[in-house]
Amino acid sequence: MTEKELHAEALRYHSQNGAGKLEICPTKPVNTPEDLSLAYSPGVAAPSLAIAVDPERVYDYTRRGNLVGVISNGSAVLGLGNIGALAAKPVMEGKCVLFKTMAGIDAFDIEIDAQDPDTFVECVQHIAPTFGGINLEDIKAPECFEIERRLIESLDIPVMHDDQHGTAIIVTAALINAAVCIGKEMSSMRIVINGAGAAAIASARMLRRSGIPAENIVLCDSRGVVATSRDDLTPKKREFATSRLSGALAQAVVDADVFLGVSKAGLLTAPMVRTMAERPVILALANPDPEITRDEALAARPDAIYASGRSDVPNQVNNLLGFPYIFRGALDVRARRINYAMKFAAAEALAGLARRPVPEEVRRLLGRPDAIFGPDYLIPSPFDPRLRDIVPAAVAKAAIESGVANRHPIPMD
């Protein structure tokens, strides 16, 4: 399908059978006068009064415990930039569809027409009682860091900016398994991260907390290595500044074990790849076009392990592997937040699932009858039905063990 054909088909898809991708369906009958008296006045007063006495009863009498707000201001929509709140709505509706389809979670998309953090945070704080969790989406850096921090500190429900942590979790899972494939300890791998936005900073933080020494992580931005000698660094960049290296990306990747790109297309070249360590791992995640294509990378280094954000080549690093199941696990135990223990539990669960035999139904769907754990199958397919059981259970267990859960899991219908 050409780009023009895809564009036309997408417009048709979004406009047919009623515009958009979501609708609200009742879960209780309202077919008789008796039903109406229970659903609304006067019967609805009973649960409202019960909740007023004990706020925790909201989880017994409403769907708050299975409802996530997908909230954005449209300031950093993937591949589209700052297109604003209204234009972000199709993307946020799509995220809600994925929550429901993949994990049975109801989600409302909320687009806030506010670019400044103060207004955005205040708005979310006021509407937070609606939700059991909040998924922040497509908010530009550096504002996204402050917005997420302030909401986590002020709310008693899980808040996660998926553009940061979703990418970091899937990258960590991929590197856990890449280390197995190349026969190295993950903690010994030297990693170059190209990009210094939300996903890059979150990935660097998670990898460091996962056991990779700070000196093994080199961050690069559009000016090259983020070095302590530079006087233009933001606080977030300075957190990862190095005094051991300077110069351009080409110098940084020499002898590196891993290239993680969360930047722009074409920034990693074949000559650069040839200077990397034996059996290099290349995660070229720029969308829609990666920092280097799979064909270019493998032509330069046939021993490389390659992953990207694309669905048309093996090893798609896709946030869909994470956010539905992380929130599912968090909601099931009424977690007050999503902490590092829960994120790492998700990454380990994903890595472990990829090492299991691939179900026949997934092989057929992928058109890969020989799919098996290895360099071309580092992380599970988003269509693996086992994700819905394995990842939420690991996240819920981590929430309980780390002390942020308000209850033990109770299956939702």
Phi, psi and chi 1 to 4 in degrees:
 res  aa     phi    psi   chi1   chi2   chi3   chi4
   1 MET       -  125.9 -174.1 -178.8  -63.3      -
   2 THR   -71.7  165.4   67.1      -      -      -
   3 GLU   -61.1  -38.6 -174.8  174.0  -14.6      -
   4 LYS   -65.2  -42.7 -176.6  177.0 -179.7  179.9
   5 GLU   -65.0  -41.2  -69.4  170.2  -23.8      -
   6 LEU   -61.8  -42.6  177.0   62.3      -      -
   7 HIS   -60.0  -46.4 -176.5   84.4      -      -
   8 ALA   -66.8  -41.0      -      -      -      -
   9 GLU   -66.4  -37.9 -179.8   63.7   16.0      -
  10 ALA   -65.2  -40.2      -      -      -      -
  11 LEU   -64.5  -40.7  -67.9  178.2      -      -
  12 ARG   -63.3  -45.2 -175.9 -163.9   64.1   79.1
  13 TYR   -57.3  -43.5  173.6   89.4      -      -
  14 HIS   -78.3  -15.0  -78.2   80.4      -      -
  15 SER  -105.8  -17.6   61.2      -      -      -
  16 GLN   -78.5  155.1   67.1  177.0   -4.4      -
  17 ASN    54.2   40.0  -59.7  -33.8      -      -
  18 GLY    92.8  129.0      -      -      -      -
  19 ALA   -63.0  146.6      -      -      -      -
  20 GLY    86.8 -171.8      -      -      -      -
  21 LYS  -123.6    5.3  -59.8 -173.6  -73.7  -71.5
  22 LEU  -134.1  151.2  -65.9  171.0      -      -
  23 GLU  -149.9  163.2   64.8  178.7    3.3      -
  24 ILE  -103.3  131.0  -64.2  174.0      -      -
  25 CYS  -120.5  134.9  -63.3      -      -      -
  26 PRO   -71.5  150.8   25.8  -33.9      -      -
  27 THR  -105.7   -5.8   61.9      -      -      -
  28 LYS  -125.6  148.3  -55.4  -69.3 -168.6  -64.2
  29 PRO   -72.0  144.1   26.1  -34.0      -      -
  30 VAL  -134.7   63.2 -169.8      -      -      -
  31 ASN  -108.7  -11.9  -59.8  -38.4      -      -
  32 THR  -134.6  165.8   67.2      -      -      -
  33 PRO   -57.9  -34.8  -27.4   36.1      -      -
  34 GLU   -66.3  -43.7  -70.0   76.7   13.3      -
  35 ASP   -58.0  -45.2  -68.8  -20.3      -      -
  36 LEU   -62.8  -37.5 -176.2   58.7      -      -
  37 SER   -69.6  -24.2   69.2      -      -      -
  38 LEU   -85.2  -41.0  -64.9  172.7      -      -
  39 ALA   -70.9  -34.8      -      -      -      -
  40 TYR  -130.6 -138.5 -159.2   53.3      -      -
  41 SER   -75.5  136.6 -178.3      -      -      -
  42 PRO   -96.3   -9.6   34.8  -36.2      -      -
  43 GLY   -64.2  -30.4      -      -      -      -
  44 VAL   -63.4  -16.8   75.5      -      -      -
  45 ALA   -62.6  -30.9      -      -      -      -
  46 ALA   -61.5  -53.2      -      -      -      -
  47 PRO   -66.2  -33.6   19.8  -31.5      -      -
  48 SER   -62.8  -43.6  -69.4      -      -      -
  49 LEU   -66.7  -37.6  -69.0  170.7      -      -
  50 ALA   -63.2  -40.6      -      -      -      -
  51 ILE   -69.9  -36.7  -65.8  165.9      -      -
  52 ALA   -61.2  -35.0      -      -      -      -
  53 VAL   -76.6  -43.3  172.5      -      -      -
  54 ASP  -135.4   98.9  179.4    4.6      -      -
  55 PRO   -55.8  -26.2  -27.4   36.0      -      -
  56 GLU   -66.0  -19.4  -74.4  -61.8  -57.5      -
  57 ARG   -69.0  -10.4  -59.0  -54.4  -66.8  -87.6
  58 VAL   -58.2  -29.1   70.9      -      -      -
  59 TYR   -76.8  -19.4  -66.8  101.3      -      -
  60 ASP   -85.1  -30.5  -61.9  -34.7      -      -
  61 TYR  -115.4   -3.5  -60.0  127.3      -      -
  62 THR  -134.9  175.6   77.5      -      -      -
  63 ARG   -93.4   16.4  -67.1  -66.6  -73.4  178.8
  64 ARG   -53.5  -38.0 -171.7 -168.2 -165.7 -149.9
  65 GLY   -69.6   -8.4      -      -      -      -
  66 ASN  -126.1   24.9 -163.8   52.6      -      -
  67 LEU  -123.5  125.4 -176.4   60.6      -      -
  68 VAL  -116.5  138.4  165.6      -      -      -
  69 GLY   -92.7  123.3      -      -      -      -
  70 VAL   -98.0  105.4  176.6      -      -      -
  71 ILE  -121.1  131.0  -54.9 -179.0      -      -
  72 SER  -148.4  159.3  178.2      -      -      -
  73 ASN  -112.3    5.6   62.3    4.4      -      -
  74 GLY    68.9   23.1      -      -      -      -
  75 SER   -86.3  -11.0   58.6      -      -      -
  76 ALA  -152.7   61.5      -      -      -      -
  77 VAL   -75.3  131.6  178.6      -      -      -
  78 LEU   -52.1  120.7 -176.4   64.2      -      -
  79 GLY    77.1   -7.1      -      -      -      -
  80 LEU  -119.8  -19.4  -58.8  175.7      -      -
  81 GLY    82.6 -152.0      -      -      -      -
  82 ASN   -86.1   85.5 -170.6  -10.7      -      -
  83 ILE   -98.6   -0.9   59.0  174.4      -      -
  84 GLY    87.9  167.7      -      -      -      -
  85 ALA   -63.8  -45.9      -      -      -      -
  86 LEU   -64.8  -45.3 -168.7   62.1      -      -
  87 ALA   -70.3  -18.7      -      -      -      -
  88 ALA   -78.0  -13.4      -      -      -      -
  89 LYS   -57.8  -43.0 -171.3  170.4 -180.0   62.9
  90 PRO   -59.1  -36.2  -23.9   34.3      -      -
  91 VAL   -68.3  -43.6 -177.3      -      -      -
  92 MET   -68.4  -37.6  -59.3  -49.5  120.9      -
  93 GLU   -59.2  -41.5  -80.1 -168.3   -2.7      -
  94 GLY   -61.6  -39.6      -      -      -      -
  95 LYS   -62.6  -39.7 -166.2   74.6  176.8  -91.4
  96 CYS   -63.7  -40.7  -65.9      -      -      -
  97 VAL   -60.0  -40.8  169.9      -      -      -
  98 LEU   -67.8  -39.6  -64.3  176.5      -      -
  99 PHE   -55.7  -46.4  -94.2  113.7      -      -
 100 LYS   -71.7  -45.3 -173.3   65.2  173.2 -179.3
 101 THR   -67.1  -41.9  -57.2      -      -      -
 102 MET   -86.7  -33.6  -61.6  -60.2  176.8      -
 103 ALA  -132.7    6.9      -      -      -      -
 104 GLY    68.6   21.2      -      -      -      -
 105 ILE   -96.9  129.1  -65.8  172.3      -      -
 106 ASP   -75.1  139.6  -60.4  -44.1      -      -
 107 ALA  -143.2  138.5      -      -      -      -
 108 PHE  -108.7  134.7  -70.5  165.3      -      -
 109 ASP   -88.7  131.7   63.9  -68.1      -      -
 110 ILE  -125.4  115.6  -53.3  -70.0      -      -
 111 GLU  -105.1  119.9  -68.7   74.7   35.0      -
 112 ILE  -106.5  122.4  -62.3  175.7      -      -
 113 ASP   -84.8   72.0 -171.2   13.4      -      -
 114 ALA  -153.9  121.2      -      -      -      -
 115 GLN   -92.3  -22.9  -62.7  -84.3  -43.7      -
 116 ASP   -86.6  141.3   67.3  -72.7      -      -
 117 PRO   -58.8  -38.7  -25.0   34.3      -      -
 118 ASP   -60.1  -49.1  -70.9  -17.8      -      -
 119 THR   -64.7  -43.5  -56.2      -      -      -
 120 PHE   -61.6  -49.4 -171.5   95.2      -      -
 121 VAL   -61.1  -45.3  167.2      -      -      -
 122 GLU   -60.8  -41.3 -176.2  178.3    9.0      -
 123 CYS   -62.8  -46.0 -176.6      -      -      -
 124 VAL   -65.2  -40.3  175.9      -      -      -
 125 GLN   -60.0  -37.8  -72.4  170.2  -26.2      -
 126 HIS   -71.9  -30.4  -74.9  -49.2      -      -
 127 ILE   -98.5   -1.3   64.7  174.4      -      -
 128 ALA   -57.8  -31.7      -      -      -      -
 129 PRO   -58.7  -18.3  -27.8   37.1      -      -
 130 THR   -66.4  -31.2  -55.4      -      -      -
 131 PHE  -114.4  155.3  -56.6  108.3      -      -
 132 GLY   -90.3  -14.5      -      -      -      -
 133 GLY  -165.4  159.8      -      -      -      -
 134 ILE  -129.9  122.9  -69.6  173.9      -      -
 135 ASN  -102.5  106.7 -179.5  110.1      -      -
 136 LEU   -78.8  142.5  -61.3  172.8      -      -
 137 GLU  -146.2  137.7 -168.0   74.7   15.4      -
 138 ASP    52.5   52.7  -68.1  -11.0      -      -
 139 ILE  -115.2  131.6  -56.6  167.8      -      -
 140 LYS   -73.5  154.7   69.0 -176.6  178.0   73.9
 141 ALA   -84.9  150.5      -      -      -      -
 142 PRO   -88.4   -2.2   33.0  -35.9      -      -
 143 GLU   -57.9  -33.5  -70.2   89.3  -21.3      -
 144 CYS   -60.6  -32.4   62.6      -      -      -
 145 PHE   -66.5  -46.7  -60.3  111.6      -      -
 146 GLU   -66.4  -42.5  178.8 -173.3   -7.3      -
 147 ILE   -60.4  -48.7  -73.4  170.5      -      -
 148 GLU   -63.6  -46.0 -175.1 -167.7   47.9      -
 149 ARG   -57.9  -46.3  176.9 -172.5   60.2   79.4
 150 ARG   -67.3  -36.5  -72.5  168.9   60.0 -179.9
 151 LEU   -72.7  -38.9  -71.0  174.1      -      -
 152 ILE   -61.0  -42.3  -71.6  173.0      -      -
 153 GLU   -69.6  -30.3  -69.8  174.2   -5.6      -
 154 SER   -99.0  -15.3   62.1      -      -      -
 155 LEU  -111.8  156.4  -58.1  179.5      -      -
 156 ASP  -107.5   24.0   63.3   -8.4      -      -
 157 ILE  -125.4  157.8   56.6  175.3      -      -
 158 PRO   -66.1  133.0   20.5  -30.8      -      -
 159 VAL  -125.9  130.6  176.0      -      -      -
 160 MET  -144.1  129.7 -173.3  175.5   82.1      -
 161 HIS   -87.4  104.0 -178.4 -148.8      -      -
 162 ASP   -65.1  -32.2 -173.6   48.7      -      -
 163 ASP   -60.8  -30.5  -57.4  -61.2      -      -
 164 GLN   -79.8  -67.1  -66.8 -177.4   57.7      -
 165 HIS   -82.1  -30.3  -53.2  -66.9      -      -
 166 GLY   -60.0  -48.0      -      -      -      -
 167 THR   -61.8  -44.8  -59.5      -      -      -
 168 ALA   -60.2  -39.6      -      -      -      -
 169 ILE   -67.2  -45.0  -70.5  162.2      -      -
 170 ILE   -70.3  -37.5  -45.4  -52.6      -      -
 171 VAL   -60.6  -43.4  162.7      -      -      -
 172 THR   -61.8  -43.2  -59.0      -      -      -
 173 ALA   -60.1  -43.9      -      -      -      -
 174 ALA   -62.9  -40.7      -      -      -      -
 175 LEU   -73.9  -30.9  -71.3 -175.8      -      -
 176 ILE   -56.8  -45.8  -71.0  170.8      -      -
 177 ASN   -80.0  -31.0  -79.6  -14.9      -      -
 178 ALA   -62.8  -39.0      -      -      -      -
 179 ALA   -60.9  -38.9      -      -      -      -
 180 VAL   -62.6  -43.6  173.4      -      -      -
 181 CYS   -66.1  -36.9  -69.7      -      -      -
 182 ILE   -95.0   -1.3   66.4  177.0      -      -
 183 GLY    72.5   33.8      -      -      -      -
 184 LYS  -121.9  153.8  -68.1 -175.2  178.8 -179.4
 185 GLU   -73.1  134.3  -68.0  -67.8  -31.8      -
 186 MET   -57.2  -37.2 -172.7  172.4  164.7      -
 187 SER   -66.8  -16.1   59.5      -      -      -
 188 SER   -95.4   -8.1   71.9      -      -      -
 189 MET   -74.8  138.6  -64.8 -164.4  -59.6      -
 190 ARG   -96.2  124.6 -178.4  168.4  170.3  -96.6
 191 ILE  -120.0  131.5  -60.2  172.5      -      -
 192 VAL  -111.4  123.5  174.1      -      -      -
 193 ILE  -107.9  119.1  -59.2  175.9      -      -
 194 ASN  -102.2  114.9 -163.5   52.7      -      -
 195 GLY   125.2  147.6      -      -      -      -
 196 ALA  -138.1   28.0      -      -      -      -
 197 GLY   -89.4 -159.2      -      -      -      -
 198 ALA   -60.1  -49.3      -      -      -      -
 199 ALA   -66.3  -38.1      -      -      -      -
 200 ALA   -65.8  -47.5      -      -      -      -
 201 ILE   -64.7  -43.8  -64.4  -63.9      -      -
 202 ALA   -64.0  -39.9      -      -      -      -
 203 SER   -65.2  -43.7  -64.7      -      -      -
 204 ALA   -60.9  -42.3      -      -      -      -
 205 ARG   -63.7  -43.9  -74.5  174.2  171.9  168.3
 206 MET   -69.0  -40.1 -174.7  154.7 -177.1      -
 207 LEU   -64.6  -37.7  -67.8  172.7      -      -
 208 ARG   -65.7  -41.4 -167.5  164.7   61.6 -177.8
 209 ARG   -72.5  -17.6  -66.2 -165.1   65.7  176.8
 210 SER   -84.7    0.6  -58.2      -      -      -
 211 GLY   115.1    0.0      -      -      -      -
 212 ILE   -85.4  122.4  -63.8  175.9      -      -
 213 PRO   -58.7  146.2  -20.5   31.1      -      -
 214 ALA   -56.6  -35.5      -      -      -      -
 215 GLU   -70.7  -12.6   59.1  -92.3   22.0      -
 216 ASN   -91.0   -1.2  -76.7   15.8      -      -
 217 ILE  -113.4  120.9  -59.8  174.1      -      -
 218 VAL  -116.1  125.4  174.7      -      -      -
 219 LEU  -100.6  135.4 -167.8   69.6      -      -
 220 CYS  -124.3  144.8  -64.8      -      -      -
 221 ASP  -124.1 -163.3   61.6   11.0      -      -
 222 SER   -66.0  -16.2   59.5      -      -      -
 223 ARG   -99.1    1.0  -68.4 -168.9   57.0 -172.4
 224 GLY   110.7 -152.6      -      -      -      -
 225 VAL   -62.0  134.6  172.8      -      -      -
 226 VAL   -79.1   95.7  173.8      -      -      -
 227 ALA  -111.7  151.6      -      -      -      -
 228 THR   -63.8  -20.1   54.0      -      -      -
 229 SER   -75.0  -13.4   58.1      -      -      -
 230 ARG   -81.2  148.1  -72.6  172.6   48.2  179.6
 231 ASP  -109.6   14.7   59.5    4.3      -      -
 232 ASP  -115.9   19.9   63.1  -23.9      -      -
 233 LEU   -87.6  136.7  -58.8 -178.5      -      -
 234 THR   -74.4  163.6   64.8      -      -      -
 235 PRO   -56.1  -37.2  -27.3   35.5      -      -
 236 LYS   -66.6  -40.8  -65.4  -66.4 -176.2  -64.8
 237 LYS   -68.8  -40.2  -68.7 -178.0 -177.1 -179.5
 238 ARG   -62.2  -26.9 -170.9  159.0  -67.5  -78.2
 239 GLU   -56.7  -28.2 -177.7 -178.2  -21.1      -
 240 PHE  -117.7   14.9  -65.6   96.0      -      -
 241 ALA   -67.8  142.2      -      -      -      -
 242 THR  -113.9  148.3  177.8      -      -      -
 243 SER  -104.0   -1.1   59.6      -      -      -
 244 ARG   -96.0   -9.4  -62.7  173.0  -64.3   99.6
 245 LEU  -151.0  148.6 -171.0   66.2      -      -
 246 SER  -148.7  178.9   61.1      -      -      -
 247 GLY   105.3 -161.0      -      -      -      -
 248 ALA   -91.9  173.7      -      -      -      -
 249 LEU   -55.0  -37.7  174.4   63.4      -      -
 250 ALA   -57.7  -37.1      -      -      -      -
 251 GLN   -74.5  -35.6  -76.1   74.5   53.0      -
 252 ALA   -65.8  -36.3      -      -      -      -
 253 VAL   -82.8   -6.8  -62.4      -      -      -
 254 VAL   -60.8  122.8  174.5      -      -      -
 255 ASP    66.7   11.8  -66.2  -32.7      -      -
 256 ALA   -73.6  144.5      -      -      -      -
 257 ASP   -82.9  -31.4  -64.7  -64.2      -      -
 258 VAL  -135.5  134.0  178.3      -      -      -
 259 PHE  -111.8  121.9  169.7   85.4      -      -
 260 LEU  -114.5  111.1  168.6   57.4      -      -
 261 GLY  -103.9  120.7      -      -      -      -
 262 VAL  -131.2   59.7  -84.0      -      -      -
 263 SER  -136.7 -108.2   49.9      -      -      -
 264 LYS  -136.4  160.5  -66.1 -178.6  180.0  178.8
 265 ALA   -62.3  143.0      -      -      -      -
 266 GLY    77.7    7.3      -      -      -      -
 267 LEU   -80.7  -19.2  -65.7 -175.6      -      -
 268 LEU  -103.6  124.4 -176.7   68.4      -      -
 269 THR  -105.2  162.8   65.7      -      -      -
 270 ALA   -58.1  -44.6      -      -      -      -
 271 PRO   -58.9  -36.0  -27.6   36.5      -      -
 272 MET   -64.0  -44.4  -68.2 -178.2 -162.5      -
 273 VAL   -60.4  -36.4  172.3      -      -      -
 274 ARG   -66.9  -17.5  -76.6 -167.9  -77.1  -91.8
 275 THR   -90.0   -5.0   70.3      -      -      -
 276 MET   -75.3  170.2  -66.1  179.6   68.5      -
 277 ALA   -66.6  170.7      -      -      -      -
 278 GLU   -59.9  139.6 -176.9 -179.9   -2.7      -
 279 ARG    50.0   59.6  -59.9 -157.0   72.9 -171.3
 280 PRO   -69.0  152.3   28.5  -35.8      -      -
 281 VAL  -109.0  122.3  179.8      -      -      -
 282 ILE  -119.0  112.9  -61.1  169.8      -      -
 283 LEU  -109.7   94.2  -51.2  179.7      -      -
 284 ALA  -100.6   92.4      -      -      -      -
 285 LEU  -102.4    4.0  -52.4 -174.1      -      -
 286 ALA   -58.9  138.8      -      -      -      -
 287 ASN  -122.8  143.8  -96.9  -46.6      -      -
 288 PRO   -82.0  -13.0   31.3  -36.2      -      -
 289 ASP  -113.9  131.0  -61.3  -48.6      -      -
 290 PRO   -76.0  169.8   28.5  -34.8      -      -
 291 GLU   -62.4  -30.2  -72.6   80.4    0.4      -
 292 ILE  -152.9  142.5 -171.9  170.3      -      -
 293 THR   -77.5  162.2   67.5      -      -      -
 294 ARG   -59.9  -45.2  175.3 -178.8  169.2   85.2
 295 ASP   -61.3  -42.8  -71.1  -14.8      -      -
 296 GLU   -65.3  -42.8  -69.5  169.3  -26.6      -
 297 ALA   -65.3  -45.0      -      -      -      -
 298 LEU   -74.7  -26.7  -64.0 -176.0      -      -
 299 ALA   -67.7  -38.1      -      -      -      -
 300 ALA   -74.2  -38.1      -      -      -      -
 301 ARG  -141.3   91.4  -72.7  -65.7  -63.5  -88.6
 302 PRO   -59.5  -18.1  -24.1   34.5      -      -
 303 ASP   -88.5    3.3   62.7  -24.1      -      -
 304 ALA   -75.9  152.9      -      -      -      -
 305 ILE  -105.8  127.9  -65.3  176.1      -      -
 306 TYR  -123.4  138.7 -179.0   89.0      -      -
 307 ALA  -141.8  155.1      -      -      -      -
 308 SER  -149.2 -174.7   72.8      -      -      -
 309 GLY   -91.3    2.6      -      -      -      -
 310 ARG   -88.9  149.8  -63.5 -178.1   65.1   94.0
 311 SER   -92.0   -6.8   60.3      -      -      -
 312 ASP   -96.0    7.3   54.1   -4.4      -      -
 313 VAL  -135.8  160.0  -65.3      -      -      -
 314 PRO   -60.9  158.3  -24.4   34.4      -      -
 315 ASN    64.5   60.0  -65.9  -29.9      -      -
 316 GLN   -81.1  117.7 -176.6 -171.4   19.5      -
 317 VAL   -82.6   99.2  176.2      -      -      -
 318 ASN  -123.9  122.9 -171.0  -23.4      -      -
 319 ASN   -59.9  -17.2  -74.1   16.7      -      -
 320 LEU   -60.4  -22.9 -178.8   54.9      -      -
 321 LEU   -69.9  -16.4  -70.0  168.6      -      -
 322 GLY  -112.7  -64.1      -      -      -      -
 323 PHE   -58.5  -39.8   68.7   84.0      -      -
 324 PRO   -63.7  -37.2  -17.1   30.6      -      -
 325 TYR   -84.2  -29.8  -47.8  109.7      -      -
 326 ILE   -67.0  -46.5  -66.3  163.6      -      -
 327 PHE   -67.2  -35.6  -87.2   96.2      -      -
 328 ARG   -58.4  -48.6  176.6   75.3  -80.7  156.6
 329 GLY   -64.0  -40.1      -      -      -      -
 330 ALA   -66.3  -42.9      -      -      -      -
 331 LEU   -66.6  -37.2  -66.8  175.3      -      -
 332 ASP   -63.5  -25.2  -74.6  -13.3      -      -
 333 VAL  -112.5   11.2  -64.9      -      -      -
 334 ARG    50.8   49.0  -67.1 -177.0 -166.2  163.3
 335 ALA   -63.5  143.9      -      -      -      -
 336 ARG   -80.8  -20.5  -64.7 -176.5  -63.2  -82.1
 337 ARG  -160.9  169.1   63.2 -173.6   57.2 -158.0
 338 ILE  -107.1  108.8  -64.8  171.4      -      -
 339 ASN  -102.3 -179.2   58.2   21.5      -      -
 340 TYR   -62.2  -39.5  167.9   74.5      -      -
 341 ALA   -57.9  -39.4      -      -      -      -
 342 MET   -70.7  -39.3  -63.5  160.2   70.7      -
 343 LYS   -64.5  -45.1  -62.8  170.2 -163.9  171.7
 344 PHE   -69.3  -34.4 -169.5   68.2      -      -
 345 ALA   -60.9  -39.2      -      -      -      -
 346 ALA   -64.5  -44.0      -      -      -      -
 347 ALA   -62.2  -44.0      -      -      -      -
 348 GLU   -65.9  -38.3  -74.8 -167.4  -51.9      -
 349 ALA   -65.0  -40.6      -      -      -      -
 350 LEU   -64.8  -44.4  -71.8  168.1      -      -
 351 ALA   -62.4  -43.2      -      -      -      -
 352 GLY   -65.0  -38.3      -      -      -      -
 353 LEU   -64.5  -38.4  178.8   55.9      -      -
 354 ALA   -63.5  -25.9      -      -      -      -
 355 ARG   -83.1   -8.1  -64.3 -165.8  -66.6  -91.3
 356 ARG   -82.2  161.6  -61.5 -173.4 -176.1 -173.6
 357 PRO   -56.9  137.0  -26.4   35.2      -      -
 358 VAL   -78.7  127.1 -179.0      -      -      -
 359 PRO   -58.5  146.2  -22.8   33.1      -      -
 360 GLU   -59.1  -38.0 -179.6   60.6   31.2      -
 361 GLU   -64.1  -33.5   62.5 -170.6  -78.0      -
 362 VAL   -72.7  -40.2  175.7      -      -      -
 363 ARG   -59.5  -43.3  -66.6 -175.5 -177.5 -170.5
 364 ARG   -63.6  -44.4  -74.2 -162.5  -55.7  -90.6
 365 LEU   -63.4  -37.7 -168.0   61.1      -      -
 366 LEU   -80.2  -14.4  -63.9  176.8      -      -
 367 GLY    68.8   30.2      -      -      -      -
 368 ARG  -129.2   81.8  -63.6  174.9   58.1 -170.7
 369 PRO   -62.6  -18.8   20.1  -31.5      -      -
 370 ASP  -103.9   16.0   57.6  -13.6      -      -
 371 ALA   -58.8  127.6      -      -      -      -
 372 ILE  -153.8  153.3 -172.2  172.4      -      -
 373 PHE   -54.1  133.9  170.4   68.9      -      -
 374 GLY   163.3 -166.2      -      -      -      -
 375 PRO   -55.6  -27.3  -27.1   35.6      -      -
 376 ASP  -102.2    9.0  -74.8  -19.5      -      -
 377 TYR  -149.5   71.1 -160.8   86.4      -      -
 378 LEU   -80.5  -33.9  -71.6  179.5      -      -
 379 ILE  -132.0  156.1   45.4 -178.4      -      -
 380 PRO   -65.9  159.6  -14.2   27.1      -      -
 381 SER   -71.4  142.8  162.5      -      -      -
 382 PRO   -59.8  -14.9  -21.7   32.3      -      -
 383 PHE   -96.6    7.4  -60.5  102.1      -      -
 384 ASP   -70.6  116.3 -168.2  -38.1      -      -
 385 PRO   -66.4  -16.0   24.5  -34.1      -      -
 386 ARG   -74.6  -16.1  -61.3  169.2  -62.8  178.3
 387 LEU   -55.1  -40.1  -73.4  164.0      -      -
 388 ARG   -66.6  -24.5 -171.4  163.9  177.4  167.8
 389 ASP   -95.1  -43.8  -66.6  -35.3      -      -
 390 ILE   -76.3  -47.8  -69.7  171.7      -      -
 391 VAL   -70.9  -48.7  179.9      -      -      -
 392 PRO   -58.3  -37.8  -25.7   35.8      -      -
 393 ALA   -63.0  -41.3      -      -      -      -
 394 ALA   -66.3  -41.2      -      -      -      -
 395 VAL   -65.9  -44.5  171.0      -      -      -
 396 ALA   -61.8  -43.1      -      -      -      -
 397 LYS   -60.9  -43.5 -177.8  172.7 -177.1  -71.1
 398 ALA   -65.3  -37.1      -      -      -      -
 399 ALA   -63.3  -43.6      -      -      -      -
 400 ILE   -63.9  -47.7  -66.8  168.5      -      -
 401 GLU   -68.4  -27.9  -68.3  177.0  -11.6      -
 402 SER   -92.7    1.3   60.8      -      -      -
 403 GLY    82.4   18.9      -      -      -      -
 404 VAL  -107.3    4.0  -62.3      -      -      -
 405 ALA   -91.2  144.5      -      -      -      -
 406 ASN   -99.5   -7.9  -75.8  -33.0      -      -
 407 ARG  -162.7  166.5   68.2  163.9 -173.9  175.8
 408 HIS   -81.5  156.6  -78.1 -136.7      -      -
 409 PRO   -60.5  136.6   -3.8    7.1      -      -
 410 ILE  -126.8  118.8  -61.4  173.4      -      -
 411 PRO   -56.3  137.5  -22.1   32.4      -      -
 412 MET   -91.4  150.4  -58.4  -77.0  -63.3      -
 413 ASP   -81.9      -   57.0   22.3      -      -
